[in-house]
């Protein structure tokens, strides 16, 4: 443990992990250049004052280990007062300056999902310091003071803020619809805790009145169309396509809602959990526009072009492009499918248009893909699917890289852009299930996505992320929100210019 900072063992272990991420070459010595590079990667997740503080700790070209741990423990951006003010203002829809017990109970329940009703009631009443039957801002702030029974992690708090701000942002644009696909099935494990579902529930509840007047939230969570995440608790009977029976249902619902959104003349912005549901998004686009040639820009650390015949894991978040393209890649087959799995896989591939595949592999371009397996590499080579590497994005610049993607898809009538946050570097993406080093910097990802959606052919944009509550550095929520807001701004301006 650091000599000057007394930290709980778990917290210290998290800080040590972050030190290892900053130490890019793993030599146990954190150089000034490694610090500069890491801060560039992290983007808006680290405040200017904390950046300066860390750089001021450089001694003879390095940041001593204990000094880094001290910096982590003393970071000013762990002060959540400004986050709390933003959350309070977003929750306080009528701008009354206080929350009713009913409103505050909803928020408390988000973070204490296993508490009984009586326990929740006791916590809420305890937060009402002046006993007037409502929670004002000062009382709200007091719930996050050290020692408070209601204090939660910074990551959880900022995840909640991000969700609220996403809904509020989209509510400003009547021509954009938010499509939420709450599914962790493709990853084969629970990525978002019960708490995050309650967060979404509360966020929707607080924003509904504001949004319904101008727009709509099209949701695939348990508020609207039942998801199938309960299948994660059941025995697995499809080893080469885990939970495919449940995933098919989610894909079919996603297909219908994306198609209906487009047919209603709205621009769908899809919030995905794992990337498996992108097959449903693509099918929905083709269902809406069956006669238009579709191009796909796939920004991800992974190629996601397996099939049940080639997958070594059976996780369907590695198969969305296999389903969308209808390509089984039998030449690389390692699995023999039982009849039921084969039938369900064919059903997944048949969503969208009546005949043929939803996507031609010649109309697919990858960005920042860097973690592939042999079967996927065979498909990429056979079909000459281009990969714009992280280094090429950096050398070209994000805007020029976006233009290269758009130029490659010049013959396409419509374009779908999908962005998995794990395309960013693992230093940023500790809050994802599959972080991979060597990814995009936060600012690069923001500029790249913004430049892509400026093209009038882009008809749908998707962002996929999982495990937001595991974000120790608290950078993923901030950076993904920055990307989301930049994209919404560009789409809004583009759509307004055409009306």
N, C-alpha and C positions, 0 to 999 in steps of 0.2 A: 504493500500500500504506500501511496505517496507520503512522504515525511510530514508535509505541511497541511495536507487536506485529509480530514477524517470523513470517510464516506462509507455508506453501507456497502457490503460486499458485492451485491448485485449491481449497484450503481457503478462501482469501481470497475467491475468486469465489463460493463457497457462502454465506459470511457476508454478502457484498454483496447476494446475492439475498434473504437473510432480512431485511436492512435494508430493502430495497425492499418486502417484504411488510408490515413494520411501518409503513412510511411509506404509510398508506392513500390519501392524496390525491396521492401521487407528486410532491410539490413539492421533494423533496430535504432536507426539514427534519422531523426526528422530534420531534413535540411530546409533552408529558407525556400529553395525552389520548389520542393515538395509542398510546402505550406501554401505558396503562391498558386501552384497548380490546383491544389485541393479547394482553395477559396474560389477560384475561377469556376471549378466544377459545381460548387454548391450554390452559386447564384444568389438569389434573394433570400435564401434560407438562413444566411448569417448576416447580422446587422453590421453597418459600417463601423460602429464603435467596437464591436467584438472583433472584426477583422483587424482593425488598428491595434487593438490590445494584443492579439496573437502575434502579429508581426513585430511588435515592440519587445516580444519575449525572445527574439532571435539573439543568440550570443555566439560570436565567432562562426556565424553561418549556419547554426543549428538551433532548434528549440529543444531544450532539455526535457526529458520525459516527464519529470515531476512538475515542471512548469506548464506543460501541456495539460496535465490532469487538473492543475489549479485553474487554468483558463476554462476548461470545460465546466468545472464546478461553479465558476464565478461569472459565466456568460450573462450579459445583460439581456440578451434576447430570450432568456428563460423567464424574464419578468413578463407575466401574462396580462398585466393591467390593461394594455391597449386592446389585446384580444378580447378580454372580458367586456370592455366597453362596446366593441363592435358586435359581439354576440348579443349583449343586452339590447342594443338598438335594433338588431334584426329580429329578436324575439318580441320586442315591444312594438308590435305592428301598429297600434293606435297612437304611439308616441305619448302615452300617458305618463311615462316616467316611473312606472312600477309594473310589477307582474302580479297577477292574482295567484292565490294558492294553487288553483287548478293548472295554470300555465307553468308555474314553477315545479309542480309535481311531475309534469311531463318530462322536464329537463332532468330532474333528479333521478327519475326512473331509467333514463338513458344509461346512467353510469353505475347504477346499483340494480342490475337486472335480476339478481337473486334475492333481493330484499322483499320482505312481506309488505302488504299494504300498511299495516300498523307501524312497521319500521320506517317506511317512507314518510308516513304522516308525521311521525316524531321528528324526523330530520327536517322536514319542511317547517314545522312549527318552531323548531330550534333556530332556524335561519331568520325567522321574523323577530329581530332583536327588540324592536319597539312595540311589538304586540298589536300592531294595527291591522293585522289580517292580510297584509300584502308585502311584497318584497321590492324595496326600492334599490337603486343602483349601489349605494353604499353597503347595503346588506348583501347584495349579490356579490360584490367584491370580497366581502368578509368570508364568504363560503370557500374562497380559495386561499385564505391565509394559512400559514403553517399551523398545524395542530387542529385544523377544522376537520370534522368528520366528513365533510362534503368535498374535500380537496381531491382533485383528480390529476392525472398526469398531463403534462404540457402537450404531449402528442395527442391524447384523447380530446383535449380542449380545442386544439387547432384543427383537428379533423372535423369536429362539430362546426367550427367557424367556417371551414372550407365548404362544407355541405350547404350551410345556410347561404353563403355568398354565391355559390353556384346557382342555387334556385333563384336568388334575388337578381343575379346578373341576367339570367335567361328571361326572367319576368319583364325585363325592360324591352324585349324585342318580340313583337307579336308574331313575327314570321318564323320564329325558331321554336321547336318543340324538344323538350328534354325527354329522352327515352332511357329509362334506367333498367338495366338488366342485372338483377341481383342474383348472381350465380357463382358459386365456388366449386361446382361439380367437376369442371374440366381439370382442375388441379388435383382432384382426388382427395382434398382435405379442406377443413374449414379455415378459410382465410380471414374472414371478418367475424368477430365475436358477436354474440347476441347484442352487445352494446352498440355496435355500429348500425345494426338494423333498427334499434330503438332511436339512434341518432337521426337516421333518415326519416323515420316515422315522425319524430318531433319536428324536424326541419320542414317536411312537407306540410305538417299541420299548421305550423306558424306562417308559412308562405302561401298557403292555398288561397286565402281570401284575396291576397294581393295579385296572385298570378291568374286566377280563373277569369278575372275581368278582361285580361288582354291576351292570355295565352293558355297553355295547359301543360301539365306534367303528365306524360304518358309513362306509367311505371309498371315494371314487371316484378315489383316486390309484393309482399303480402297485403298491401293496401289495395291492390287492383287485381292483377292476375297472379294466382298462386305460383310461387317458385317451387323448385323441387329439391331444395337444399336438405330437406329432411331425409333424403335418400342416403346422405353421408353416414347416417347412423345404422343403415341396413347392411346386411351381408352382401359382399360383392360377388356377383355371378357372371360378370363379363370381364374376365381378366385382361383381354386385349383391347377393350374399349370400355373402361370403367364408367359405370353409371350411364351408359348410353341410352337406356330406356328412359331415364329421367331427363337426360340432356336433350334427347329428341323433342320432348314436350316443350322445353324451354326454347329450343331453336324454332319450333313451329310457331310459338307465340311471338317470338321476336320477329320472325318473318312477316307475320300478319300486321303487327303494330308498325314496323318500319314502312311496310308497303302502304298502309293506310295513311300514315303521316305524310308521306310523299304525295299520295293521291289527293290529300287535302291541301296541297300547295305549301306545306311547311317544310322547313329544313330540319331534319332530325340530327340532334347532337346526342350521341349515345354514350352513356356512362356504363361501362362494362366492369365486371369483376375479373374473372380470368378470360383469356382470349378465345376460349372455345366457342363462345356465343357469336363471334364475328361471322361464322358461317351462316347464322340466321340473319345477321345484318345484310350480308351480301345477297342472300336469297330474297330478302325483302325488297332490296333495290331492284333486282331483276324482275320480281313479281310486279312491281310498279311500272317498270320500263323494260318490258320483255324484248323490245325490238331495238334497243340502244346498246351500243358496244360499251362495256364497262371496263374501266381500268382501275387498278388498285395500287396504292402506295402503302406498303406495309413497313411501319417503323417499329422495330422490335429487336431485342437481342437474339431472338430465336426465329427459325424459318417456319415452324409450325405447319409443315407440309407432309407429315406422316399420315399413314392410314392404319387401321387395325391390323393390317397384314405386316406392317413394317415396324411398328412401335416397340421399343424395348420396355417401356414403362406401362403402357396401357392408358396413360392419362390423355384425355381428349383435348386438353388445351394445346397439345402438340399436333392436332389434326384439322383445324378449321379450314386451311387452304386445300388440304386433301379432299375434304367434303365439298368445298365450293367449286373446285376444279373437276371433281369426279375422278381424280387420278389415284388409283390404288397402288401403283408402283410394284406390281407383282414381281418384277425382276429382282427386287431387293427384299422379297418376302421372307420373314422369319417365323411367322405365326400361322397356324391353321385355325380358321374360325369355325365355331359351331354354327349351325343353321340360324339360330335366333340372333346371334351377333351380326352375321352377314345380312340378315333381313333388315335389322335396325339401321345398319350402316347404309344400306341402299335407300332406306327411307330418309335418312339425313341428307344424302346426296340429291334426292329427288325434290327437295323443297325448292321453291322459287318458280322457275319456268317449267312448263309441262314436259319439254323434251330437251335433252342436252344439258351440258354443265352451265352453271351460273357464271363461271369465270374461265376464260382462256388463259393458260399460263404465259402466253406471249404478251398478255396485257397486265402483267404483275411486275413490280419493281420493289426490291428490298432496300431499306436504309438501316444501317448500323447493325445488321445481322452479323453475329460473330460467334454464336454457340450452336453449331450444327452437328448432326450425326450422319453417319455414312449413307444411310438411305436417303436422307434429305439432300445431301451433297450430290447424289446420283441424279435426282430429279432436277436440281438446279443446273447441273452440267448438261444433261440431256436436252433440256428445254431452253437453255441459254438465258436463264433468268438473271438479270443484272443485280448486283449488290453494290450499292453506294456505301462504302465503308465510312466509319467514323472519321478516319484520317482524311478521306477525300472530302467529306463535309467540311472539315476544318480547313483544308487547303483551299477549297473553292469558296468558302463562305456559305452560310446557311441559305441565303437567298439564291445564290447561283446553283447550289445543290438542289434546291426546290425546283428551279427552272429546268435542270437536267432531268429530273423525274417527269415533269410535265411535258417536256419535249419528247421523251421516250414514249409517252402515252398520247402522242399527237393525234393518232388515228381513233382514239376513243371519244365517244360522245359524252359520256359522264364518268366521273371519277369519285372513288371512295377512298378517304384517307383514314387510316387507323393507326393510333399511337399507343403503344404499350409503354408505360413508364419505365419498364426495365430496359428500354433502349438507352436510357440515361446511365451514367456511370454508377457502379455499385456504391460509391461513396454517397451518392444522393439517394440511392434506392434501397437503403437498408429496410425500408418499410414495404418491400415487395416480397413475394414468395421466391423469386428467382433472380436475385441480383447478379450481374455479370460485369467484371471490370472492362475498361476500355470503351465505355459508351460516350454518348453525347454529353456535353456540358449543358447545364440548365438553360443558359441564354441561347445556345445553339438550338436546342429543342423548341424553345419558344419562337424564335425567328423562323425556323424551318416550317413549323406547322402553320404559322401565320402567313408565310409566303405561299404555301401550298393552297390554303383555302381561299386565297384571293382569286384563284382561277375560277371563272364562272361555270366551268364544267363540274367542279366539286359539288356534289349533291348531298353528301353525308360525311360527318366527321365523328370519330369514335375515340374515346380515351379509356384505357383499361388499366386498372390498378387493384392491388389486393393487399391485405394486411396493413392498412394505414396506421393502426394503433401500435405497430412495432417500430415506428420511426423515431429511434433514439435521438438523432440529431435534430429532429423536428424540421427537417428541410424538405421532405417529400411533399407534405401538405402545402407548404408555402410555394414551392416551385411548380407543382402540378396545378395549383390554383392560378398562378401567374400565366401558365401556358393556356389554361382554360379561358381566362379572361381575355387574353390577347386574341385567341381564336374567335371568341364570340364577338369581339369588337370588329374584327375584319369581316366576318360573315355579315354582321349587322350593317356595316357600311356598304358592303357589296350589294346586299339585297335592297337597301334603301335607294341605292343609285339606279336600280332597275325598275323601281315602281314610280 
